[in-house]
Amino acid sequence: MELLRTLLSVPGNRENMLEKSMHMNADIIVVDLEDSVPREEKARARAIVKEWLPKIIGNGSKVYVRINPLDSGLTQEDLEAVIIRDIDGISQPKPSTGQDIKKVAEIVTRLEKERGLAEGHIRILPWIENSLGLINAYEIASSSPRINGIVFGANDLILETGMIRSEEGYELLYPRTKIVIAARAAGVSAIDTPYNNFKDETGLIREANLARKLGFSGKFVIHPSQIDIVNRTFRHTEEEIAYAKKVVTTFEEARAKGFASASLDGKMIDIPIAQRALKILLIDEAISSREKRR
């Protein structure tokens, strides 16, 4: 199971930050060629990232690169520079339709073949961050077998729609909920938007807890100080894991006797509840396995 709890964005034109990212405990390092890189720095950032990717890969975190959007005219050059052996994925900003994903997927497939890489290995992680993309969230999430999740990008959506950002986040409840449902319908994960105030630990904890309750698998982070907080938030407690084990055991015993449900502590355990418990155990196993590798 691929962990998508913490995805740390690292500017592609900042070599000091790229070096530090090699020692971060994020599930995924996302090297950014898009929003965090000024237009006049794009070519330089691309060259830096091409040089640094082999150094970053293999240090415990998976490595993705966020390329520039299709309408920038830079997508092809970005992909040419970063599709290398052992890179784990591409993060695609601002797709409006599934066709936008397919265009990038076609380039990735061609480059995999040309460079002798395993076809289909490189994942695509799209950002849902404009109105049309939100409307077409399921279409985007289900547009390619390369997709393993979709990311909510609140900042661009707020800018486009004229929403007013609040501490409570009421204005983002609908897009958050729609993105989770679209992702789950497509069989992929949903990752929540970054929390911009990296010095506000209380606010981050509040927002990460909300995202988890809504069904997100993890959260994008923009500062190393946010990693451990988000990792803890999206990891099940010892009590939850212990109860999940009891649920799975109880259900399996009932199924062996020919029943499709069971009773545990006065509550009914049916197939969806048992499947959720099993998922909790699989996630915990994946986290434990990753911690042993670091």
C-alpha positions in Angstrom: 0.0 0.0 0.0 1.4 3.4 -1.0 1.4 5.9 1.8 0.1 9.4 1.0 -0.1 11.0 4.5 2.6 13.7 4.1 3.7 15.2 0.8 6.4 17.8 1.2 6.7 20.5 -1.4 10.3 21.6 -2.1 11.1 24.4 -4.5 13.1 23.1 -7.5 15.4 26.2 -7.7 16.6 25.9 -4.0 19.5 23.5 -3.8 19.8 23.9 -0.1 16.2 22.8 0.4 16.6 19.9 -2.0 19.6 18.7 0.0 17.6 19.0 3.3 14.7 17.1 1.8 16.9 14.0 1.7 16.6 13.7 5.4 12.9 14.5 5.8 10.3 12.0 7.2 7.6 12.8 4.6 6.0 9.9 2.8 6.6 11.8 -0.5 9.0 14.5 -1.5 7.4 16.6 -4.2 10.1 18.7 -6.1 8.3 21.7 -7.4 8.8 23.3 -10.8 5.6 25.2 -10.7 4.2 27.8 -8.3 7.3 28.0 -6.0 9.6 28.8 -8.9 9.4 32.3 -10.6 9.0 32.4 -14.4 12.5 33.6 -15.0 13.9 30.8 -12.9 12.0 27.9 -14.7 14.9 26.8 -16.9 17.4 27.0 -14.1 15.2 25.1 -11.8 14.7 22.4 -14.4 18.4 21.9 -14.7 18.9 21.9 -10.9 16.2 19.3 -10.5 17.6 17.1 -13.2 20.9 17.1 -11.4 19.5 16.6 -7.9 16.8 13.9 -8.6 19.3 10.9 -8.5 20.6 12.2 -5.2 17.1 12.6 -3.6 15.8 9.2 -4.8 16.4 6.3 -2.5 16.5 8.2 0.8 13.4 6.7 2.4 10.7 8.9 0.8 9.1 8.5 -2.6 9.9 11.3 -5.0 7.5 13.1 -7.3 8.0 16.2 -9.4 5.3 18.8 -9.8 5.6 20.0 -13.4 4.2 23.1 -15.0 0.6 23.0 -16.3 -0.2 22.3 -20.0 -1.1 25.9 -20.8 2.4 27.1 -19.7 4.2 25.7 -22.7 6.7 24.1 -20.3 5.2 20.7 -19.7 7.1 18.8 -22.4 10.5 20.2 -21.3 9.7 19.5 -17.7 8.9 15.8 -18.4 11.9 15.4 -20.7 14.1 16.5 -17.8 12.6 14.5 -14.9 11.5 11.2 -16.3 14.4 9.0 -15.1 14.8 5.6 -13.6 13.3 5.2 -10.1 11.3 8.4 -10.0 8.0 7.5 -8.5 5.6 10.1 -10.0 4.6 13.3 -11.5 2.3 15.8 -9.9 0.2 17.6 -12.5 -1.3 21.0 -11.6 -4.5 22.6 -12.8 -6.1 19.9 -15.0 -9.6 20.8 -16.1 -10.6 17.5 -17.7 -9.6 14.0 -17.9 -8.1 14.8 -21.4 -5.5 17.0 -19.7 -4.3 14.0 -17.7 -4.2 11.8 -20.8 -2.0 14.2 -22.7 0.6 14.1 -19.9 0.2 10.3 -19.5 0.9 9.9 -23.3 4.2 11.8 -23.0 5.2 9.9 -19.9 4.5 6.5 -21.6 6.6 7.6 -24.7 9.5 8.6 -22.5 9.3 5.4 -20.4 9.6 3.4 -23.7 12.4 5.5 -25.1 14.4 5.3 -21.9 13.9 1.7 -21.2 11.8 2.2 -18.0 9.1 -0.1 -16.7 5.9 1.0 -18.5 3.2 2.3 -16.2 5.5 2.6 -13.1 5.4 6.4 -12.9 2.3 7.7 -11.1 0.4 10.9 -11.8 -1.0 12.9 -9.0 -3.3 15.7 -10.3 -4.3 18.8 -8.4 -7.9 19.8 -8.3 -7.6 23.6 -8.0 -9.9 25.3 -10.5 -13.7 25.4 -10.9 -13.8 23.2 -14.0 -11.4 20.7 -12.4 -13.7 20.5 -9.4 -16.7 19.9 -11.5 -14.8 17.2 -13.4 -13.1 15.7 -10.3 -14.3 12.1 -10.9 -13.4 12.3 -14.6 -9.9 13.4 -13.7 -9.5 10.9 -10.9 -10.5 8.0 -13.2 -8.8 9.2 -16.4 -5.6 7.1 -16.2 -4.4 3.9 -14.4 -1.4 5.9 -13.4 -3.4 8.0 -11.0 -3.1 7.0 -7.3 -4.7 10.1 -5.8 -6.0 13.6 -6.4 -4.8 16.7 -4.4 -7.0 19.6 -3.3 -5.4 23.0 -4.1 -7.5 25.6 -2.2 -5.4 28.7 -3.0 -6.0 28.8 -6.7 -9.7 27.8 -6.3 -10.2 30.6 -3.8 -8.5 33.1 -6.1 -10.7 32.0 -9.1 -14.0 31.9 -7.3 -13.6 34.9 -5.0 -14.1 32.9 -1.9 -12.9 34.5 1.4 -10.6 32.1 3.3 -11.6 31.7 6.9 -9.9 30.0 9.9 -12.9 27.6 10.2 -12.8 26.7 6.5 -16.6 26.6 6.0 -16.1 27.9 2.4 -14.1 24.9 1.6 -16.4 22.2 2.9 -18.1 21.5 -0.4 -15.0 21.2 -2.5 -13.3 19.1 0.1 -16.2 16.7 0.3 -16.6 16.5 -3.5 -12.9 15.7 -4.0 -13.0 12.9 -1.4 -16.1 11.4 -2.9 -14.7 11.7 -6.4 -11.5 10.1 -5.4 -13.1 7.2 -3.6 -15.5 6.6 -6.5 -12.4 6.3 -8.7 -10.7 4.0 -6.2 -7.8 6.5 -5.4 -6.8 8.6 -2.5 -7.6 12.2 -1.7 -4.9 14.5 -0.3 -5.9 17.8 1.4 -4.7 21.3 0.6 -1.6 22.8 2.3 -2.0 24.8 5.5 -0.3 28.1 4.6 0.6 29.4 8.1 3.4 27.0 9.0 4.0 28.7 12.3 0.4 28.0 13.5 0.6 24.5 14.9 -2.8 24.6 16.5 -4.4 25.6 13.3 -2.6 22.9 11.4 -3.8 20.2 13.9 -7.4 21.5 13.6 -7.4 21.5 9.8 -5.6 18.1 9.5 -8.1 16.5 11.9 -11.0 17.9 9.8 -9.4 16.5 6.7 -9.1 13.1 8.2 -12.7 13.1 9.4 -13.8 14.0 5.9 -12.0 11.1 4.4 -8.7 12.4 3.2 -5.7 10.1 3.3 -3.2 12.8 4.0 -2.2 16.4 3.5 0.3 18.4 1.5 2.8 20.2 3.7 4.9 23.3 2.8 7.4 23.2 5.7 9.3 20.5 7.5 7.8 21.5 10.8 4.4 20.3 9.6 5.5 16.8 8.7 5.4 15.1 12.1 2.1 16.7 13.0 0.4 15.5 9.9 2.0 12.1 10.1 0.6 11.7 13.6 -2.8 12.9 12.6 -3.2 10.4 9.8 -1.9 7.5 11.8 -4.5 5.4 13.7 -4.1 5.2 17.5 -3.0 2.1 19.3 -6.6 1.7 20.5 -8.0 2.0 17.0 -5.5 -0.6 15.7 -6.3 -3.0 18.6 -10.0 -2.7 18.0 -9.5 -3.2 14.2 -7.7 -6.5 14.9 -10.7 -7.6 17.1 -13.1 -6.7 14.3 -11.2 -8.6 11.7 -10.8 -11.7 13.9 -14.5 -11.6 15.0 -15.7 -11.2 11.4 -13.4 -14.0 10.1 -14.7 -16.4 12.7 -18.3 -15.6 11.8 -17.6 -16.0 8.1 -16.0 -19.4 8.7 -19.4 -20.4 10.2 -21.3 -19.2 7.2 -22.4 -15.8 8.6 -22.0 -12.4 6.9 -22.1 -10.4 10.1 -21.1 -10.8 13.7 -21.5 -9.0 17.1 -18.7 -7.3 19.0 -19.1 -5.4 22.2 -22.8 -5.1 21.5 -22.3 -3.7 18.0 -22.9 -5.3 14.6 -19.9 -6.1 12.5 -20.8 -6.4 8.8 -18.7 -6.5 5.6 -18.1 -2.7 5.2 -17.0 -2.4 8.9 -14.7 -5.4 8.5 -13.2 -4.0 5.3 -12.6 -0.7 7.0 -10.9 -2.5 9.9 -8.7 -4.4 7.5 -7.7 -1.2 5.7 -6.7 0.3 9.1 -4.4 -2.7 9.6 -2.9 -2.5 6.1 -2.2 1.2 6.6 -0.5 0.6 9.9 1.5 -2.2 8.5 2.7 0.1 5.6 3.7 2.8 8.1 5.6 0.4 10.3 7.4 -1.0 7.3 8.4 2.4 6.2 9.7 3.4 9.6 11.9 0.3 9.7 13.4 1.2 6.3 14.5 4.7 7.5 
